[in-house]
Amino acid sequence: MTARSAKPPTARRAGTRPAPARPPGRLRAPQGTSAPQRLFLRAKRAWDRPLTAYYLILGGSALITVLGLVMVFSASQIQALQSGLPSTYYFRKQLVAALLGAVLLLAATRMPTRVHRGLAYPLLTVSVFLMCLVQIPGVGQEVNGNRNWLSLGGPFQLQPSEFAKLALVLWGADLLARKGEKKMLTQWKHLLVPLVPGTLLLLGLIMLGGDMGTAIILGAVLFGLLWLAGAPTRLFGTVLAVAVVASAFLITSNPNRMSRLGCIAATDPGPQDQCWQAVHGIYALASGGWFGSGLGASVEKWGQLPEPHTDFIFAVTGEELGLAGTLSVLALFAALGYAGIRVAGRTEDPFVRYAAGGVTTWITVQAVVNIGAVLGLLPIAGVPLPLFSYGGSALLPTMFAVGMLIAFARSDPAARAALAVRQPGLWQRMPRGGLAGLLRPGTTSGRKREKTMRRRTRRVPSGER
């Protein structure tokens, strides 16, 4: 009895297996912490994982696109019937654009960074050429007072200015990255030239067509690139002041833009119903309540709200899905914006930093401008809600840009390591005998599968999945 009590407490019986060490990602919370604190710590560990940005971009963009398809189908039916078209006309066109965009997204996710950089100058050249074609009488088409469209035959049209956003992001990121490698960004003339003149060329071609909403987005992308490049505060403020003065001149010189500015926070359509769209957008949101009137049950889309499936689709979403639906859309865009900022902040590649920051600025600013106009906080700029509103010309370059963000998120060293330790997909685990061989226990492939499953159940999971 005495000898047994003198045995050291750390001694182990011979032949026993030591307990497996707990992975770093599965550490328990300190003793004495409450349940909310443990939940917060667990969420914080999950939020800090290397693949968080990857999953946020992939899942957030997919949910926004799918919900956008549902809302386009709901919001566009009355508009199509009033135009003498089938009720699913706009939805079918948007579905085709989404499928083509999915192909572009998958292609962008598999492209290496050098291919993305190689697309900068060809895409910029093609965008400038197409925007010049728009201004030729008889070639360009005018829609809602803006001459920014090219006819592709039949019901299909192309808006080159939407592709100019992607072109500016790629070209500006490649330009700043090459100048940064040569230590030239410390001089203001190399920081501004030729980035600012090139952007002004794009802005001039867009403003010839009267589309100031797209011009605002391009200006925001320019300022985002300058901010990421580390432009001095004095230089950044000077360029911003010049842009504000130019915007004020363009707004005051156009009666239509002045009337839109006067519709901010309007509660009455006003004389000649100049604020009709803004006021009925507020009516749609106000009548939605907490959970909406139900999918397809919108009243404002029955001819009261202009452009219910494009610029004001967020208002129809609020009426049919309520506050819960609109907050869900806002949360998805916030998650997408956070993930883009995280990718730009954690990379060591200058081009990836500038390109990810430019895409994030483009999508978030455009979402803010669109939603702000619907809420009556900003003037109506005529820009669609990214990935959500109807319009193939806007959807295709945006989905390619999202695919590029996914590729950048995957290229992070920690994310690559986390993806490498994941289990292979089903098509990689499939035996030569196909699914029958996978499920048949008497075959060789079935026995291999059984052994693999037993081995997997005993393995301690790693901290990252």
Disulfide bonds with the S-S distance in Angstrom:
Cys263-Cys275 2.08
